[in-house]
Amino acid sequence: MPRAQGQPGQDRIKKVLAYIAGHYREKLEVSQLAAAANISQSECYRCFQRCLGVSPIRYLLQYRLQKAARLLRQTSLPVAAVCSEAGFSHPSYFAAQFQQLYGCSPSAFRRQVV
């Protein structure tokens, strides 16, 4: 069933998601995401919760991890390069978050899908 037109926050969230897609490799803060849609940080949090059911930072983390998984499947880049390409600046944090989402290390994930 299609969503009702004019759902509060839909246009705003689209702007923020487009910004994330173009800038996910950079260090991003909620203030930057909110500015992309010309809204306050608190409205940014509300829009994400209402439209996606997660916080903006959680969405960004999941987006980056999905990008990393795609890179691990489709390239032969070293894991450290995948970490950087996906927008993570700390390999240990990347590995821990990847493990939490996918249930294995980035290296093990690559071995499983190749």
N, C-alpha and C positions, 0 to 999 in steps of 0.2 A: 504494500500500500504506500503510495507516495506521501511524502511529508507535506504538511500544509504550507502553502507559500507564505513567505514573510515570517517564518519561524524566527523568533528572536535569536540573534547571534549567528545565524547561518552565513550571512555575507561577511561578517567579521571573521569568523573562523576560517572561511575560505582564504581570506587575505593572509592570515597568520600561517596557514598550512602552505600556501604558495611561498611565503617568506622562508619558512623552514626548509622547503624543498630546494630553494636556491642558496641557502646559507648554512646548511646543517654541518658543514665541515668546520665552520668557525665557532669560536667560543660565543655562545648565546646565553642571554639572560632574559627573564620574563619581561623586563622593561623594554628590550629591543623588540620582542614579539608583539607586545602591546602597541608599541609605536608604529609597527608595520600596519596595524589596522586602525590607528588613531583612536585607541581606547586606553583606559587606565589598566594598571596591572590587575586590580581586583576584578574588573570586568573581563579581562582576559582569562583569569581563573574560572570565573562563572561560566563564560562561553564554552570553555573546554569541558567543564564538568557537565554542563547541560547537553552539549552536542556529541561529545565523545566519551564521557564517563571517566576521564583521566585528567590529571593536571597537565599543564603545558610542558613541564620539564619531563614528566613521565612519557608523554607522547614523543618528545624529542629523543629521549633515550631509546624507546622502542623503534623509532624511525632509523636511528643510527645503527642499531643492532640488525635490523632488516637489511640495511645497505651492506653491512659487514658480511652477513650470511650470503648475500648475493655475490659479493666479491670473492668470498671463499669458494663458492660453487663454480664461478665462471672465469676466474683468473688464476694465475699461478703466483700472484704477488705474495711475498713473505707476510706472515701474520703481522709483523710490526708495521708493514706498509698498509695492510688492510686496516689496522687500528687507526692509523693516521688519516687514511682516505675516508674513513667512516666518521671522522670528527672527534675521535678520542685522543686526548693528549697524554693519558697515563695507561700504559699497557696492562698494568696489574688490575686497574679498575675495569678496563675493557674486558679482560679475561674473566673476571669475577661476574660481571653483568651478563656476559655471553653465556657463561656456565649456568647462571640462574635461569635465563630464558630458555636456552636450548638443551640443558641437561648434560652438556659436555664442553670441553675446551674448544677454542677455535680450531686448533690443529686436529683434534679428534673429529670435529664436525667435517672438516675438509676430507679426512680419510674416509669417512662414512659415505660421503656423497660423490666421491670420485670413482 
